[in-house]
Amino acid sequence: MKNNRILRTMIALLILLAFFFVQGAAAVAGHLEGTTSALVRGGIIWLLVICTLLYFAVRHKSIAVLGFCRPKEGSLKKLLFCVPLIVIALSHFAAGPASGLSIGLFAADLFLTLSIGMAEEIYFRGIICNVWLEKGPYKAMVISSVLFGISHLMNIAGGSGVLATLLQICFAFIYGLVFALIFIRSGSLIPCILLHALHDMCSFISADGTVTVNVVLGAVQTLILAMYLIYLMKEELDRR
């Protein structure tokens, strides 16, 4: 059974990374930028999402096994309605909105970020975290979050520096733990998808700050995220 879990985990991870590699390669190879880039990349990722949902709908007769259902009653209140994550997302606007943002680009970025939120949450939480839940919630949280963090190594191929990528991996790991807890506690993938898309969207349409602003912003975001994780872990331990 353990080997089966490992195999299912690796297959899921490889499928997701393959599509993300293709969408990035398509943008680079086609010298795509702006609205066109977002639409093409989003289209490729939406293809993955649709195929995955169809597969689970046919095999399991429902996509509820992935977490596409209403959150458990009262769970969002216990999760503080995820306000800390909303604050983190909106904090990207510390340097203001991006200049020259058109309605077309806004819509294209929304199309892309929703596809990313859907794909990553389906695979990291809906599939990988679910696969390991039988071995306990903490093991499921750590495994899915480590893989979520490591997957951000692909940012180097997109032009990110090594130091920036390492920081993104660490932040993504903590973020993954929080999302896994939200998924486990609420029993629903929907809050995770919406929060993930909101975070990415705010990042995409906000202006680039100075080095000082980015350092301070990153520190504040990490502090808020760490405090929220501690709160969620305490709630989880008290509940058990």
matplotlib code that plots the C-alpha trace (Angstrom):
import matplotlib.pyplot as plt

x = [0.0, 2.8, 4.5, 1.1, 0.8, 4.3, 3.5, 0.2, 1.9, 4.8, 2.4, 0.3, 3.3, 4.9, 1.6, 1.2, 4.9, 4.7, 1.8, 3.4, 6.6, 4.7, 2.8, 6.0, 7.8, 5.0, 5.2, 9.0, 9.1, 6.4, 7.9, 4.5, 3.9, 1.1, -2.5, -1.6, 0.9, -1.6, -4.4, -2.1, -0.6, -4.0, -5.5, -2.9, -3.4, -7.3, -6.9, -5.2, -7.9, -10.7, -9.1, -8.5, -12.1, -13.4, -11.2, -12.4, -16.0, -15.9, -13.9, -15.6, -18.9, -18.2, -15.6, -16.5, -13.7, -11.3, -13.0, -15.5, -18.2, -19.4, -17.2, -18.3, -20.7, -18.9, -15.5, -14.8, -15.6, -13.0, -10.6, -11.2, -12.7, -9.2, -8.8, -5.0, -4.6, -6.7, -4.6, -1.4, -2.9, -4.0, -0.6, 0.9, -0.6, 1.9, 3.5, 0.2, -1.4, 0.6, 0.8, -0.8, -3.2, -5.9, -9.3, -8.1, -4.9, -6.9, -9.3, -6.4, -4.6, -7.8, -8.2, -4.6, -4.6, -7.9, -6.4, -3.2, -5.3, -7.5, -4.6, -2.3, -5.0, -6.5, -3.1, -1.4, -4.4, -7.2, -5.0, -1.6, -2.8, -5.8, -3.6, -1.7, -4.5, -4.9, -1.5, -2.5, -3.2, 0.3, 2.1, -0.3, 0.3, 4.1, 4.4, 2.0, 3.6, 7.2, 6.3, 4.4, 7.5, 9.9, 7.7, 8.6, 12.1, 10.7, 10.7, 14.4, 13.6, 11.2, 14.1, 13.9, 17.2, 18.4, 17.9, 14.5, 13.5, 14.7, 12.7, 9.7, 10.1, 10.2, 7.2, 5.3, 6.1, 4.5, 1.6, 1.1, 0.8, -1.8, -3.8, -3.6, -5.0, -7.8, -8.6, -8.6, -10.6, -13.2, -13.4, -13.5, -11.1, -13.1, -11.7, -8.2, -8.8, -10.3, -7.6, -4.8, -6.2, -6.6, -3.0, -1.7, -4.0, -3.0, 0.7, 0.2, -1.6, 0.3, 3.3, 6.9, 8.2, 11.7, 14.1, 13.4, 9.6, 9.9, 12.0, 9.7, 6.6, 8.0, 8.9, 5.4, 3.7, 5.8, 5.1, 1.4, 1.4, 3.5, 1.2, -1.9, -0.2, 0.5, -3.2, -4.4, -2.1, -3.2, -6.8, -6.1, -4.3, -7.1, -9.7, -7.9]
y = [0.0, 2.4, 1.8, 2.4, 5.8, 6.8, 5.8, 7.7, 10.7, 10.7, 10.2, 13.2, 15.4, 14.5, 15.2, 18.6, 19.6, 18.4, 20.7, 23.6, 23.1, 23.0, 26.3, 28.0, 26.6, 27.7, 31.3, 31.3, 29.5, 31.7, 34.9, 35.6, 38.5, 40.2, 39.2, 36.6, 34.9, 34.7, 33.3, 30.7, 29.6, 29.6, 27.6, 24.8, 24.6, 24.7, 21.7, 19.8, 20.8, 19.8, 16.4, 15.7, 16.6, 14.4, 11.5, 11.6, 12.2, 9.0, 6.9, 8.0, 9.2, 12.5, 15.1, 15.4, 13.0, 15.8, 18.2, 19.9, 20.3, 22.8, 23.4, 21.7, 23.7, 26.2, 25.2, 28.6, 30.4, 28.2, 29.1, 32.8, 32.9, 32.8, 36.5, 36.3, 34.8, 37.5, 40.2, 38.6, 38.6, 42.2, 43.2, 42.8, 46.2, 47.9, 49.5, 50.1, 48.5, 47.8, 50.6, 50.2, 47.4, 47.1, 45.3, 42.7, 42.0, 41.9, 39.4, 37.3, 37.3, 36.2, 33.4, 32.3, 32.6, 30.7, 27.9, 27.8, 27.8, 25.0, 22.9, 23.2, 22.7, 19.7, 18.0, 19.0, 19.0, 17.2, 14.3, 14.1, 15.3, 13.0, 10.0, 10.3, 11.2, 7.5, 7.7, 10.6, 14.3, 15.5, 13.2, 14.2, 17.9, 17.6, 15.5, 17.6, 20.8, 19.7, 18.8, 22.0, 23.9, 22.0, 22.4, 26.1, 25.2, 25.6, 29.3, 29.3, 28.2, 31.3, 33.6, 33.9, 34.2, 31.3, 33.3, 34.5, 31.0, 29.5, 32.1, 31.2, 27.5, 28.2, 30.5, 27.9, 25.2, 27.1, 28.2, 24.5, 23.6, 26.2, 25.2, 21.5, 22.4, 24.4, 21.5, 18.9, 21.1, 22.3, 19.1, 21.3, 22.3, 25.4, 27.8, 26.8, 27.4, 30.8, 31.9, 30.5, 32.4, 35.6, 35.5, 34.9, 37.5, 40.2, 39.4, 39.6, 42.9, 44.8, 47.0, 45.9, 47.6, 48.7, 46.1, 47.6, 47.4, 43.8, 42.7, 44.3, 43.0, 39.5, 39.6, 40.8, 38.2, 35.5, 36.6, 36.7, 33.3, 31.8, 33.2, 31.9, 28.4, 28.4, 29.3, 26.5, 23.9, 24.8, 24.5, 21.1, 19.8, 21.0, 19.4, 16.1]
z = [0.0, 0.8, -2.6, -4.2, -2.4, -3.4, -7.1, -7.1, -5.6, -8.1, -11.1, -9.9, -9.4, -12.8, -14.6, -13.0, -13.5, -17.2, -17.9, -16.1, -18.0, -21.3, -20.5, -19.6, -22.6, -24.9, -23.7, -24.1, -27.5, -28.9, -27.4, -25.9, -23.5, -21.7, -22.5, -25.1, -22.8, -20.0, -22.3, -23.8, -20.5, -18.8, -21.7, -21.3, -17.5, -17.9, -20.2, -17.4, -14.9, -17.2, -18.1, -14.4, -13.4, -16.2, -15.1, -11.5, -12.6, -14.7, -12.3, -9.1, -10.4, -8.6, -8.2, -4.5, -3.7, -4.7, -2.2, -4.5, -1.9, 0.6, 3.6, 6.8, 8.8, 11.1, 9.8, 8.2, 11.4, 13.2, 10.5, 11.1, 7.7, 6.3, 6.9, 7.5, 4.0, 2.4, 4.2, 2.8, -0.7, -0.6, 0.9, -2.5, -3.3, -0.9, -3.9, -5.6, -8.7, -11.8, -14.3, -17.7, -16.5, -19.1, -18.8, -21.3, -19.3, -16.0, -17.5, -19.0, -15.6, -13.9, -16.4, -15.7, -11.9, -11.6, -13.7, -11.5, -8.3, -9.6, -10.9, -7.9, -5.3, -7.1, -7.3, -4.1, -1.8, -3.6, -4.7, -2.9, 0.5, 0.2, -0.8, 2.5, 4.9, 5.7, 7.3, 9.4, 8.8, 9.8, 7.4, 4.7, 5.4, 5.4, 2.3, 0.2, 1.4, 0.8, -2.7, -3.2, -2.0, -4.2, -7.3, -7.1, -8.3, -11.8, -11.2, -11.9, -15.5, -15.6, -14.9, -11.1, -9.2, -7.0, -3.7, -4.7, -5.7, -2.4, -0.4, -2.6, -1.8, 2.0, 1.8, -0.4, 2.1, 5.0, 2.7, 1.8, 5.4, 6.0, 2.9, 3.9, 7.3, 5.7, 3.4, 6.2, 8.6, 6.1, 4.1, 1.0, -1.7, -2.7, -0.1, -1.0, -4.7, -4.2, -1.8, -4.0, -7.0, -5.0, -3.8, -7.4, -8.9, -6.5, -7.1, -10.9, -11.0, -8.3, -9.0, -8.3, -5.2, -4.3, -2.8, 0.7, 0.2, -1.1, 1.9, 4.4, 2.7, 2.5, 6.2, 7.2, 5.0, 6.4, 10.0, 9.4, 7.7, 10.6, 13.2, 11.4, 11.0, 14.8, 15.5, 13.1, 14.6, 18.1, 17.1, 15.4, 18.6, 20.9, 18.6, 18.9]

ax = plt.figure().add_subplot(projection="3d")
ax.plot(x, y, z, "-o")
ax.set_aspect("equal")
plt.show()
